[in-house]
Amino acid sequence: MLIIPTGKDLSVAADADEEEMLLKVSRAWLEKEKRSDGIHVSDLLDAKRAWFKRKFPLTLSDREVTTFLIGKILHAFLISAADDVDGVDWATDAGSKHNKALNLEYSIDYVGKGKIPTEIKTSRSYYPPKGTKDLAMYIEQVLCYMVAEKKTQGKIWVLYLNLKDSQNRTCPEFRCYNLTVSKTALVDYEKQMKFVHTKLIAALKKSKPVGLDNCRQWLCGPRMCPYWDKCKPEGRYEYGVINTKWKN
């Protein structure tokens, strides 16, 4: 181990201005990515949240900037590795598409040689998923892509950044999952997508998110949602925080 200088021979000072600069340039880089018009697959997952985002757009929070930055960089690294390209291809998905039948915009993270829709995620969880319930939101999204691409197979690749090993140390690890769905279930899922899409389009023509269900519970609440005091979700807002008394 090398001996670093001490006392007056070395000065180390935190630089808050530099930290702010990095946040600023990172936010600008992330916001360069243009989102196509129309309803996106992600809008269907929590339609009420999508309504508020469109009616009351916000800039990325500091937390979102650093979180999204890590996700986009890891996407690029992983896709580049999977495609065996030299260096890094900074395209972090397979490109934006429009499905005319669904009137829906979507961007699949990766398709690869097998043309199988693949969703790439990063997670800070200390523990791997125990079953389908822990992967539900990822599955929701991949199934949308499978409907759009008319595929009965899909994949989920997750890089868990903080999984604990046998010695209780944190270590990034991959977890990968293959999805197979029956054609009947895929048709039923498409009907769900169209139903939510229709409700969202109708709600966007109004001044309130009429007819849209509350978002999933972990996304809701004063800590997780910037629209909490605007939305005031029925059956939840009166309790103020997430708890078991929520009705839906």
MIDOSE-1310 file (N, C-alpha, C; in nm, 2 decimals, decimal comma, always signed):
residues 248
mlii	+0,08/-0,12/+0,00/+0,00/+0,00/+0,00/+0,09/+0,12/+0,00; +0,06/+0,22/-0,09/+0,13/+0,34/-0,10/+0,09/+0,44/+0,02; +0,19/+0,52/+0,06/+0,16/+0,62/+0,17/+0,13/+0,75/+0,11; +0,01/+0,80/+0,13/-0,03/+0,93/+0,08/+0,02/+1,04/+0,16
ptgk	+0,04/+1,16/+0,11/+0,08/+1,27/+0,19/-0,02/+1,31/+0,29; +0,02/+1,37/+0,40/-0,06/+1,40/+0,51/-0,05/+1,55/+0,54; -0,14/+1,60/+0,63/-0,13/+1,74/+0,68/-0,13/+1,84/+0,57; -0,04/+1,94/+0,57/-0,04/+2,05/+0,48/+0,00/+2,01/+0,34
dlsv	+0,06/+1,89/+0,32/+0,11/+1,84/+0,19/+0,00/+1,79/+0,10; -0,12/+1,77/+0,15/-0,23/+1,72/+0,07/-0,36/+1,79/+0,11; -0,44/+1,84/+0,02/-0,57/+1,90/+0,04/-0,67/+1,83/-0,04; -0,78/+1,78/+0,02/-0,89/+1,72/-0,05/-1,02/+1,80/-0,01
aada	-1,08/+1,86/-0,11/-1,20/+1,94/-0,08/-1,32/+1,89/-0,17; -1,43/+1,87/-0,11/-1,55/+1,84/-0,19/-1,58/+1,96/-0,28; -1,63/+1,92/-0,40/-1,66/+2,03/-0,50/-1,81/+2,02/-0,54; -1,90/+2,09/-0,47/-2,04/+2,08/-0,49/-2,08/+2,14/-0,63
deee	-2,00/+2,24/-0,68/-2,03/+2,30/-0,81/-2,00/+2,19/-0,92; -1,90/+2,11/-0,90/-1,87/+2,01/-1,00/-1,98/+1,90/-1,00; -2,02/+1,87/-0,88/-2,13/+1,77/-0,87/-2,26/+1,82/-0,94; -2,29/+1,95/-0,93/-2,40/+2,01/-0,99/-2,39/+2,01/-1,14
mllk	-2,26/+2,04/-1,19/-2,23/+2,04/-1,33/-2,26/+1,90/-1,39; -2,21/+1,79/-1,32/-2,23/+1,66/-1,37/-2,38/+1,62/-1,38; -2,45/+1,66/-1,28/-2,60/+1,64/-1,29/-2,66/+1,71/-1,41; -2,62/+1,83/-1,43/-2,67/+1,92/-1,54/-2,64/+1,86/-1,67
vsra	-2,52/+1,82/-1,70/-2,48/+1,76/-1,83/-2,55/+1,62/-1,85; -2,56/+1,55/-1,74/-2,62/+1,42/-1,75/-2,77/+1,43/-1,78; -2,84/+1,53/-1,72/-2,98/+1,55/-1,75/-3,00/+1,60/-1,89; -2,91/+1,68/-1,94/-2,92/+1,73/-2,08/-2,90/+1,62/-2,17
wlek	-2,80/+1,53/-2,14/-2,78/+1,41/-2,23/-2,90/+1,32/-2,24; -2,96/+1,29/-2,12/-3,07/+1,20/-2,12/-3,19/+1,26/-2,19; -3,21/+1,40/-2,18/-3,32/+1,46/-2,24/-3,31/+1,48/-2,39; -3,19/+1,46/-2,44/-3,17/+1,47/-2,59/-3,25/+1,36/-2,66
ekrs	-3,27/+1,25/-2,60/-3,34/+1,14/-2,66/-3,49/+1,18/-2,68; -3,53/+1,19/-2,81/-3,67/+1,23/-2,84/-3,76/+1,12/-2,83; -3,87/+1,14/-2,76/-3,98/+1,04/-2,75/-4,08/+1,07/-2,86; -4,11/+0,97/-2,93/-4,21/+0,98/-3,04/-4,35/+1,01/-2,99
dgih	-4,43/+1,08/-3,07/-4,57/+1,11/-3,03/-4,65/+0,99/-3,02; -4,76/+1,00/-2,96/-4,85/+0,89/-2,95/-4,84/+0,81/-2,81; -4,93/+0,71/-2,80/-4,93/+0,63/-2,67/-4,82/+0,53/-2,68; -4,74/+0,51/-2,57/-4,63/+0,42/-2,57/-4,67/+0,30/-2,48
vsdl	-4,60/+0,19/-2,51/-4,63/+0,07/-2,42/-4,61/+0,10/-2,28; -4,52/+0,18/-2,24/-4,50/+0,21/-2,10/-4,61/+0,29/-2,04; -4,69/+0,36/-2,12/-4,81/+0,44/-2,08/-4,92/+0,34/-2,03; -4,92/+0,22/-2,09/-5,03/+0,13/-2,05/-5,01/+0,06/-1,92
ldak	-4,88/+0,06/-1,87/-4,85/-0,01/-1,75/-4,92/+0,06/-1,63; -4,91/+0,19/-1,62/-4,98/+0,27/-1,52/-5,04/+0,39/-1,59; -5,16/+0,37/-1,64/-5,22/+0,47/-1,73/-5,25/+0,61/-1,66; -5,28/+0,60/-1,53/-5,31/+0,73/-1,46/-5,18/+0,81/-1,45
rawf	-5,07/+0,74/-1,42/-4,94/+0,81/-1,41/-4,91/+0,87/-1,55; -4,93/+0,80/-1,65/-4,91/+0,85/-1,79/-4,99/+0,97/-1,82; -5,12/+0,97/-1,77/-5,21/+1,09/-1,79/-5,14/+1,21/-1,72; -5,10/+1,20/-1,60/-5,04/+1,32/-1,53/-4,91/+1,36/-1,59
krkf	-4,83/+1,27/-1,64/-4,70/+1,31/-1,71/-4,73/+1,39/-1,83; -4,84/+1,36/-1,90/-4,87/+1,43/-2,02/-4,94/+1,57/-1,99; -5,02/+1,57/-1,89/-5,09/+1,69/-1,86/-5,00/+1,79/-1,78; -4,91/+1,73/-1,70/-4,82/+1,82/-1,61/-4,68/+1,77/-1,63
pltl	-4,61/+1,79/-1,74/-4,48/+1,74/-1,76/-4,38/+1,80/-1,67; -4,28/+1,72/-1,62/-4,18/+1,76/-1,53/-4,04/+1,73/-1,58; -3,94/+1,80/-1,54/-3,81/+1,77/-1,58/-3,76/+1,65/-1,49; -3,66/+1,58/-1,53/-3,61/+1,47/-1,45/-3,56/+1,52/-1,31
sdre	-3,60/+1,44/-1,21/-3,54/+1,47/-1,08/-3,40/+1,43/-1,07; -3,32/+1,48/-0,97/-3,18/+1,44/-0,96/-3,17/+1,28/-0,94; -3,26/+1,23/-0,87/-3,26/+1,08/-0,85/-3,29/+1,01/-0,98; -3,38/+1,06/-1,06/-3,41/+1,00/-1,19/-3,29/+1,01/-1,28
vttf	-3,22/+1,12/-1,28/-3,10/+1,14/-1,37/-3,00/+1,03/-1,34; -2,96/+1,02/-1,22/-2,85/+0,92/-1,19/-2,90/+0,78/-1,21; -3,02/+0,75/-1,18/-3,08/+0,61/-1,20/-3,09/+0,58/-1,35; -3,14/+0,67/-1,43/-3,16/+0,65/-1,57/-3,02/+0,64/-1,64
ligk	-2,93/+0,72/-1,59/-2,79/+0,72/-1,65/-2,73/+0,58/-1,64; -2,73/+0,53/-1,52/-2,68/+0,39/-1,50/-2,75/+0,29/-1,59; -2,88/+0,30/-1,59/-2,95/+0,20/-1,68/-2,92/+0,21/-1,82; -2,91/+0,33/-1,88/-2,88/+0,35/-2,02/-2,73/+0,30/-2,05
ilha	-2,64/+0,33/-1,96/-2,50/+0,29/-1,99/-2,49/+0,14/-1,98; -2,55/+0,08/-1,88/-2,55/-0,07/-1,87/-2,62/-0,14/-1,99; -2,73/-0,08/-2,04/-2,79/-0,13/-2,16/-2,70/-0,13/-2,28; -2,63/-0,02/-2,30/-2,54/-0,01/-2,41/-2,43/-0,11/-2,40
flis	-2,37/-0,12/-2,28/-2,26/-0,22/-2,26/-2,31/-0,36/-2,29; -2,42/-0,40/-2,24/-2,47/-0,53/-2,25/-2,51/-0,57/-2,39; -2,58/-0,47/-2,46/-2,61/-0,50/-2,60/-2,49/-0,51/-2,69; -2,39/-0,43/-2,66/-2,27/-0,43/-2,74/-2,20/-0,57/-2,72
aadd	-2,20/-0,62/-2,59/-2,14/-0,75/-2,56/-2,21/-0,86/-2,63; -2,35/-0,85/-2,62/-2,43/-0,96/-2,68/-2,41/-0,96/-2,84; -2,39/-0,85/-2,90/-2,37/-0,84/-3,04/-2,23/-0,85/-3,09; -2,14/-0,86/-2,99/-1,99/-0,88/-3,01/-1,94/-0,77/-3,10
vdgv	-1,98/-0,64/-3,07/-1,93/-0,53/-3,15/-1,80/-0,48/-3,09; -1,72/-0,41/-3,17/-1,60/-0,34/-3,12/-1,64/-0,22/-3,04; -1,59/-0,20/-2,92/-1,62/-0,08/-2,85/-1,76/-0,08/-2,80; -1,83/+0,03/-2,79/-1,97/+0,04/-2,74/-2,06/+0,10/-2,84
dwat	-2,17/+0,04/-2,87/-2,27/+0,09/-2,95/-2,37/+0,16/-2,86; -2,38/+0,30/-2,87/-2,45/+0,37/-2,77/-2,60/+0,37/-2,79; -2,65/+0,30/-2,89/-2,79/+0,29/-2,91/-2,84/+0,19/-2,80; -2,93/+0,23/-2,71/-2,96/+0,15/-2,60/-3,09/+0,07/-2,61
dags	-3,14/+0,07/-2,74/-3,25/-0,03/-2,76/-3,25/-0,06/-2,91; -3,35/-0,13/-2,96/-3,35/-0,18/-3,10/-3,42/-0,08/-3,19; -3,45/+0,04/-3,14/-3,52/+0,14/-3,22/-3,67/+0,15/-3,20; -3,72/+0,27/-3,22/-3,86/+0,29/-3,20/-3,95/+0,24/-3,31
khnk	-4,06/+0,18/-3,28/-4,15/+0,12/-3,38/-4,29/+0,17/-3,35; -4,38/+0,17/-3,45/-4,52/+0,20/-3,44/-4,60/+0,08/-3,49; -4,69/+0,03/-3,41/-4,78/-0,08/-3,45/-4,91/-0,02/-3,49; -4,94/-0,02/-3,61/-5,06/+0,04/-3,67/-5,19/-0,02/-3,61
alnl	-5,19/-0,15/-3,60/-5,32/-0,22/-3,55/-5,35/-0,18/-3,40; -5,24/-0,16/-3,32/-5,26/-0,12/-3,18/-5,26/+0,03/-3,16; -5,21/+0,10/-3,27/-5,19/+0,25/-3,26/-5,10/+0,28/-3,14; -4,99/+0,21/-3,14/-4,90/+0,21/-3,02/-4,75/+0,23/-3,06
eysi	-4,68/+0,31/-2,98/-4,54/+0,32/-3,00/-4,46/+0,23/-2,90; -4,35/+0,18/-2,95/-4,28/+0,09/-2,85/-4,13/+0,08/-2,90; -4,04/+0,05/-2,80/-3,90/+0,03/-2,83/-3,86/-0,09/-2,75; -3,82/-0,19/-2,82/-3,77/-0,32/-2,76/-3,63/-0,30/-2,73
dyvg	-3,58/-0,34/-2,61/-3,44/-0,32/-2,57/-3,35/-0,40/-2,66; -3,39/-0,52/-2,69/-3,30/-0,61/-2,77/-3,38/-0,72/-2,84; -3,34/-0,75/-2,96/-3,41/-0,87/-3,03/-3,31/-0,98/-3,06; -3,19/-0,94/-3,09/-3,09/-1,05/-3,12/-3,12/-1,13/-3,24
kgki	-3,04/-1,24/-3,26/-3,05/-1,32/-3,38/-3,18/-1,40/-3,38; -3,23/-1,43/-3,27/-3,36/-1,51/-3,26/-3,48/-1,43/-3,28; -3,47/-1,30/-3,29/-3,58/-1,21/-3,31/-3,68/-1,22/-3,19; -3,63/-1,25/-3,08/-3,72/-1,27/-2,96/-3,71/-1,14/-2,88
ptei	-3,83/-1,07/-2,86/-3,83/-0,95/-2,78/-3,77/-0,97/-2,64; -3,67/-0,89/-2,61/-3,59/-0,90/-2,49/-3,59/-0,77/-2,41; -3,63/-0,77/-2,29/-3,63/-0,65/-2,20/-3,51/-0,66/-2,11; -3,43/-0,55/-2,11/-3,31/-0,55/-2,02/-3,34/-0,45/-1,90
ktsr	-3,32/-0,50/-1,78/-3,34/-0,42/-1,67/-3,22/-0,42/-1,57; -3,21/-0,32/-1,49/-3,11/-0,32/-1,38/-3,19/-0,31/-1,25; -3,15/-0,37/-1,15/-3,22/-0,36/-1,02/-3,12/-0,34/-0,91; -3,15/-0,27/-0,81/-3,07/-0,25/-0,69/-3,11/-0,34/-0,57
syyp	-3,20/-0,43/-0,60/-3,25/-0,52/-0,50/-3,13/-0,61/-0,44; -3,13/-0,64/-0,31/-3,03/-0,72/-0,25/-3,07/-0,87/-0,28; -3,19/-0,90/-0,32/-3,23/-1,04/-0,33/-3,29/-1,06/-0,47; -3,27/-1,18/-0,52/-3,33/-1,22/-0,65/-3,47/-1,24/-0,64
pkgt	-3,55/-1,24/-0,75/-3,69/-1,26/-0,74/-3,72/-1,41/-0,70; -3,83/-1,42/-0,62/-3,86/-1,56/-0,57/-3,96/-1,62/-0,67; -4,03/-1,55/-0,75/-4,13/-1,61/-0,84/-4,18/-1,50/-0,94; -4,28/-1,54/-1,01/-4,34/-1,46/-1,11/-4,39/-1,32/-1,06
kdla	-4,44/-1,32/-0,93/-4,49/-1,20/-0,87/-4,39/-1,09/-0,87; -4,26/-1,13/-0,84/-4,15/-1,03/-0,82/-4,11/-0,98/-0,96; -4,15/-1,05/-1,07/-4,11/-1,01/-1,20/-4,23/-0,95/-1,28; -4,34/-0,93/-1,21/-4,47/-0,90/-1,27/-4,46/-0,78/-1,37
myie	-4,40/-0,67/-1,32/-4,40/-0,55/-1,40/-4,31/-0,57/-1,53; -4,20/-0,64/-1,51/-4,12/-0,67/-1,63/-4,20/-0,75/-1,73; -4,27/-0,85/-1,68/-4,35/-0,94/-1,76/-4,46/-0,87/-1,83; -4,52/-0,77/-1,76/-4,63/-0,69/-1,83/-4,57/-0,62/-1,95
qvlc	-4,45/-0,57/-1,94/-4,39/-0,49/-2,05/-4,35/-0,58/-2,17; -4,29/-0,69/-2,13/-4,24/-0,79/-2,24/-4,36/-0,84/-2,31; -4,47/-0,88/-2,24/-4,59/-0,93/-2,31/-4,65/-0,83/-2,41; -4,64/-0,70/-2,38/-4,68/-0,60/-2,47/-4,60/-0,60/-2,60
ymva	-4,47/-0,62/-2,59/-4,38/-0,63/-2,71/-4,41/-0,76/-2,78; -4,44/-0,87/-2,71/-4,47/-0,99/-2,77/-4,60/-0,98/-2,85; -4,70/-0,91/-2,80/-4,82/-0,88/-2,87/-4,80/-0,80/-3,00; -4,72/-0,70/-2,98/-4,69/-0,61/-3,10/-4,61/-0,68/-3,21
ekkt	-4,52/-0,77/-3,17/-4,44/-0,85/-3,26/-4,50/-0,98/-3,30; -4,62/-1,01/-3,24/-4,68/-1,14/-3,27/-4,59/-1,26/-3,24; -4,53/-1,25/-3,12/-4,44/-1,36/-3,08/-4,50/-1,42/-2,95; -4,48/-1,55/-2,94/-4,52/-1,63/-2,82/-4,41/-1,65/-2,73
qgki	-4,29/-1,60/-2,76/-4,17/-1,61/-2,68/-4,11/-1,47/-2,65; -4,06/-1,46/-2,53/-3,99/-1,33/-2,49/-3,88/-1,36/-2,39; -3,80/-1,26/-2,36/-3,69/-1,28/-2,26/-3,68/-1,16/-2,17; -3,64/-1,18/-2,05/-3,61/-1,08/-1,96/-3,46/-1,10/-1,91
wvly	-3,38/-1,00/-1,92/-3,24/-1,00/-1,87/-3,23/-0,90/-1,76; -3,20/-0,94/-1,64/-3,19/-0,84/-1,53/-3,05/-0,85/-1,47; -2,98/-0,73/-1,46/-2,86/-0,72/-1,39/-2,89/-0,67/-1,25; -2,88/-0,75/-1,15/-2,90/-0,71/-1,01/-2,76/-0,66/-0,96
lnlk	-2,76/-0,53/-0,93/-2,64/-0,47/-0,89/-2,59/-0,50/-0,75; -2,68/-0,54/-0,66/-2,64/-0,56/-0,52/-2,67/-0,69/-0,46; -2,68/-0,80/-0,54/-2,71/-0,93/-0,48/-2,61/-0,97/-0,38; -2,65/-1,03/-0,28/-2,56/-1,07/-0,17/-2,51/-1,22/-0,20
dsqn	-2,38/-1,23/-0,19/-2,33/-1,37/-0,21/-2,32/-1,45/-0,08; -2,26/-1,56/-0,08/-2,26/-1,65/+0,04/-2,18/-1,59/+0,15; -2,10/-1,49/+0,13/-2,03/-1,42/+0,24/-2,09/-1,29/+0,27; -2,21/-1,27/+0,22/-2,29/-1,15/+0,25/-2,23/-1,02/+0,19
rtcp	-2,15/-1,04/+0,09/-2,09/-0,93/+0,01/-2,19/-0,90/-0,11; -2,20/-0,77/-0,15/-2,28/-0,74/-0,26/-2,20/-0,76/-0,39; -2,27/-0,81/-0,49/-2,20/-0,84/-0,62/-2,30/-0,84/-0,73; -2,27/-0,77/-0,84/-2,36/-0,77/-0,95/-2,37/-0,91/-1,01
efrc	-2,50/-0,95/-1,04/-2,52/-1,08/-1,10/-2,64/-1,07/-1,20; -2,63/-1,15/-1,31/-2,73/-1,16/-1,40/-2,84/-1,26/-1,36; -2,96/-1,23/-1,39/-3,07/-1,33/-1,38/-3,15/-1,32/-1,51; -3,17/-1,43/-1,58/-3,24/-1,43/-1,71/-3,36/-1,52/-1,71
ynlt	-3,46/-1,49/-1,78/-3,59/-1,56/-1,78/-3,64/-1,57/-1,92; -3,69/-1,69/-1,96/-3,76/-1,71/-2,09/-3,91/-1,71/-2,06; -3,98/-1,64/-2,14/-4,13/-1,63/-2,14/-4,19/-1,71/-2,25; -4,29/-1,79/-2,23/-4,36/-1,86/-2,33/-4,51/-1,84/-2,30
vskt	-4,59/-1,79/-2,39/-4,73/-1,77/-2,37/-4,81/-1,84/-2,48; -4,93/-1,89/-2,44/-5,02/-1,95/-2,54/-5,07/-1,84/-2,63; -5,11/-1,88/-2,76/-5,17/-1,78/-2,85/-5,30/-1,73/-2,80; -5,38/-1,81/-2,73/-5,50/-1,77/-2,67/-5,48/-1,66/-2,57
alvd	-5,38/-1,68/-2,48/-5,35/-1,58/-2,37/-5,30/-1,45/-2,44; -5,22/-1,47/-2,55/-5,17/-1,35/-2,61/-5,28/-1,26/-2,67; -5,38/-1,33/-2,73/-5,49/-1,26/-2,78/-5,57/-1,18/-2,67; -5,59/-1,25/-2,56/-5,66/-1,19/-2,44/-5,58/-1,07/-2,39
yekq	-5,45/-1,08/-2,39/-5,36/-0,97/-2,34/-5,37/-0,86/-2,44; -5,38/-0,88/-2,57/-5,39/-0,77/-2,66/-5,52/-0,70/-2,64; -5,63/-0,77/-2,60/-5,76/-0,70/-2,57/-5,74/-0,61/-2,45; -5,67/-0,66/-2,35/-5,64/-0,57/-2,23/-5,57/-0,45/-2,28
mkfv	-5,47/-0,46/-2,36/-5,39/-0,34/-2,40/-5,48/-0,24/-2,48; -5,57/-0,29/-2,56/-5,65/-0,21/-2,64/-5,75/-0,14/-2,55; -5,80/-0,21/-2,45/-5,90/-0,15/-2,35/-5,84/-0,04/-2,28; -5,72/-0,06/-2,22/-5,65/+0,05/-2,15/-5,61/+0,17/-2,24
htkl	-5,57/+0,13/-2,36/-5,53/+0,24/-2,46/-5,65/+0,33/-2,48; -5,77/+0,27/-2,50/-5,89/+0,34/-2,53/-5,93/+0,43/-2,41; -5,92/+0,38/-2,29/-5,95/+0,46/-2,17/-5,85/+0,57/-2,16; -5,73/+0,55/-2,18/-5,63/+0,66/-2,17/-5,65/+0,77/-2,27
iaal	-5,68/+0,73/-2,40/-5,71/+0,83/-2,50/-5,83/+0,91/-2,46; -5,93/+0,85/-2,41/-6,05/+0,92/-2,37/-6,03/+1,01/-2,25; -5,95/+0,97/-2,16/-5,91/+1,05/-2,04/-5,83/+1,17/-2,07; -5,74/+1,15/-2,17/-5,65/+1,27/-2,21/-5,73/+1,38/-2,27
kksk	-5,86/+1,36/-2,31/-5,94/+1,46/-2,37/-6,01/+1,54/-2,26; -6,00/+1,49/-2,14/-6,07/+1,56/-2,03/-5,97/+1,62/-1,93; -6,02/+1,70/-1,84/-5,94/+1,77/-1,74/-5,90/+1,69/-1,62; -5,96/+1,57/-1,61/-5,93/+1,48/-1,50/-5,91/+1,34/-1,55
pvgl	-5,83/+1,26/-1,48/-5,81/+1,12/-1,54/-5,92/+1,02/-1,52; -6,04/+1,06/-1,57/-6,16/+0,98/-1,56/-6,15/+0,84/-1,61; -6,19/+0,74/-1,53/-6,19/+0,61/-1,58/-6,06/+0,53/-1,57; -5,95/+0,60/-1,52/-5,82/+0,53/-1,51/-5,80/+0,47/-1,37
dncr	-5,76/+0,35/-1,36/-5,73/+0,29/-1,23/-5,61/+0,35/-1,16; -5,61/+0,34/-1,03/-5,49/+0,38/-0,96/-5,37/+0,30/-1,00; -5,26/+0,36/-0,99/-5,13/+0,29/-1,02/-5,10/+0,18/-0,92; -5,00/+0,10/-0,96/-4,96/-0,01/-0,87/-4,91/+0,06/-0,74
qwlc	-4,93/-0,01/-0,63/-4,91/+0,05/-0,50/-4,77/+0,11/-0,47; -4,67/+0,03/-0,51/-4,53/+0,08/-0,48/-4,49/+0,21/-0,55; -4,56/+0,24/-0,66/-4,54/+0,36/-0,74/-4,61/+0,48/-0,68; -4,70/+0,45/-0,59/-4,79/+0,55/-0,54/-4,75/+0,60/-0,40
gprm	-4,79/+0,72/-0,37/-4,76/+0,77/-0,23/-4,68/+0,90/-0,24; -4,67/+0,98/-0,13/-4,60/+1,10/-0,13/-4,45/+1,09/-0,16; -4,39/+0,98/-0,13/-4,24/+0,96/-0,15/-4,21/+0,92/-0,29; -4,30/+0,85/-0,36/-4,27/+0,79/-0,49/-4,33/+0,87/-0,61
cpyw	-4,43/+0,94/-0,58/-4,50/+1,01/-0,70/-4,51/+1,16/-0,68; -4,45/+1,23/-0,78/-4,46/+1,38/-0,77/-4,60/+1,43/-0,79; -4,69/+1,35/-0,84/-4,83/+1,39/-0,87/-4,92/+1,36/-0,75; -4,87/+1,31/-0,64/-4,96/+1,26/-0,53/-5,06/+1,36/-0,49
dkck	-5,02/+1,49/-0,47/-5,12/+1,59/-0,42/-5,21/+1,64/-0,53; -5,17/+1,62/-0,66/-5,26/+1,65/-0,77/-5,36/+1,54/-0,79; -5,31/+1,41/-0,79/-5,39/+1,30/-0,82/-5,49/+1,27/-0,70; -5,45/+1,27/-0,58/-5,53/+1,24/-0,47/-5,61/+1,11/-0,49
pegr	-5,54/+1,00/-0,51/-5,61/+0,87/-0,55/-5,71/+0,83/-0,44; -5,83/+0,80/-0,49/-5,94/+0,76/-0,40/-5,90/+0,63/-0,34; -5,93/+0,62/-0,21/-5,90/+0,50/-0,13/-5,76/+0,49/-0,08; -5,68/+0,59/-0,11/-5,54/+0,60/-0,07/-5,50/+0,73/-0,01
yeyg	-5,54/+0,84/-0,08/-5,49/+0,97/-0,04/-5,53/+1,01/+0,11; -5,65/+0,96/+0,15/-5,70/+1,00/+0,28/-5,61/+0,94/+0,39; -5,53/+0,84/+0,36/-5,45/+0,78/+0,46/-5,31/+0,84/+0,46; -5,27/+0,91/+0,35/-5,15/+0,99/+0,35/-5,02/+0,91/+0,31
vint	-5,01/+0,79/+0,36/-4,89/+0,70/+0,33/-4,94/+0,56/+0,29; -4,84/+0,49/+0,23/-4,87/+0,35/+0,19/-4,90/+0,27/+0,32; -5,01/+0,20/+0,32/-5,03/+0,11/+0,43/-5,14/+0,01/+0,40; -5,16/-0,08/+0,49/-5,25/-0,20/+0,46/-5,40/-0,16/+0,45
kwkn	-5,43/-0,03/+0,49/-5,57/+0,02/+0,48/-5,61/+0,06/+0,34; -5,51/+0,07/+0,25/-5,55/+0,11/+0,11/-5,65/+0,01/+0,06; -5,74/+0,07/-0,01/-5,85/-0,02/-0,07/-5,81/-0,08/-0,20; -5,72/-0,01/-0,27/-5,69/-0,06/-0,41/-5,55/-0,02/-0,45
